[in-house]
Amino acid sequence: MFKATDPVLFRETLGHYPTGVAVVTAVAEDGHPAGMVVGTFSSVSLDPPMVAFFPAANSRSWSQLRTARAFCVNVLAADQEPLCRRFATGGADKFDGVRWRPGPLGSPILEDAVSWIECTFQDIREAGDHLVVLGLVHDLAVERSTLPLLFFQGGYGRFSPGSFVATPDPDLIQAAQLAETVRSEVEDLSAEFAVNCGVLVKIRSDAVQVLAANRGSVPDPFPLGHRQPIIPPLGAVFLVNSTTAEVEEWLRRAPDDSRDHRDVYRSRLDKVRECGYSLLAAEPRLLQRQQAALSAFEQSDRLPRHERAVRQATSELAEVFCPDLQPGELYDLASIVAPVPADAGLPPMAIRMTGMRDSASVEEIESWVHRLKQVAGSVGAAMTGARG
């Protein structure tokens, strides 16, 4: 038997689920533009492409929209709250001062919206005090790739994505404090070879630089506090003593989860485990692509598509990760990273060397690796002692 529900409780409970905000627009039968705000827009079908929204059955705005032959769903951006409030109010002047252009079917496309989807009416069905309006998609586009406006618990807001600048974390604070106790050794290594050296700590699925010694001739591309997502093949040095489950979690962060790609990343990890360090060759095309993806992610609203670009660009570094060094050949390296052997109670840590000179011989690279591993061992012992 149906149990009556308190309307206030219903709204409060459902209000804990955030929804996107859109404005449905159309040119009504009388030739005037009409529009209404909806927080109940959804995709329905891919083949054929259909969407839906759910207006109140007694809505005056809906009664105007229904007279049109087509409609357009305008997904609002996070900075368009004033426009949203304008369309949420009653009255016939909603479009006064609002910039828009007609879509392919004539429906108003609002300027600066995130995206738009223009449809014809496919079906309209009753659903309690609301209607289910199905639209057959005829055309659509992304106009402005930015964060959307959200409605949550009776108010408007925006999604707050992660950042590549580290935020306070107990493990991170502890690692930074321990890194300071070995600063002199890291700085000595930086000065010895005129390179940049940094101490990295693994915090969940990121590598964070907690100490930097920059005696190299080129600027360190990684500022103090920089957070690098650990995406295969990067981060292998943090997994030299990891469990199978931890390795599987690392592999799942790659954009391609196919067996072939997994085998490539596993082979790179096995090589790091065998050698005790990782090398990244300085292949300009791949490095520039990854750095551009990281920059776009950080400087934009850090949208999921930017994160996907970071994952893709990082995974492409497998081509130049841990190359086989051939005697007599010269190499340009972007980085050398060695794990810090430390007490099991500490988060995984590593030392990274960047800013090495170009055209280095295998013998010179081996000398860098030897000293880096020496310092990493010394740093690990010192950190364990400091913690004790």
Secondary structure by P-SEA (a helix, b strand, c coil): ccccccaaaaaaaaccbbbbbbbbbbbccccbbbbbbbccccccccccbbbbbbcccccaaaaaaaaccbbbbbbbcccaaaaaaaaacccccccccbbbbbccccccccccccbbbbbccccccccccbbbbbbbbcccccccccbbbbbcccbbbbbbbbbccccccaaaaaaaaaaaaaaaaaaaaaaaacbbbbbbbbcccbbbbccccccccccccccccccccccccccccccccccaaaaaaaaaacccccaaaaaaaaaaaaaaaaacccccccaaaaaaaaaaaaaaaaaccccaaaaaaaaaaaaaccccccccccccccccccbbbbbbbccccccccccccccccccccaaaaaaaaaaaaaaaaaaaaaaaaaac
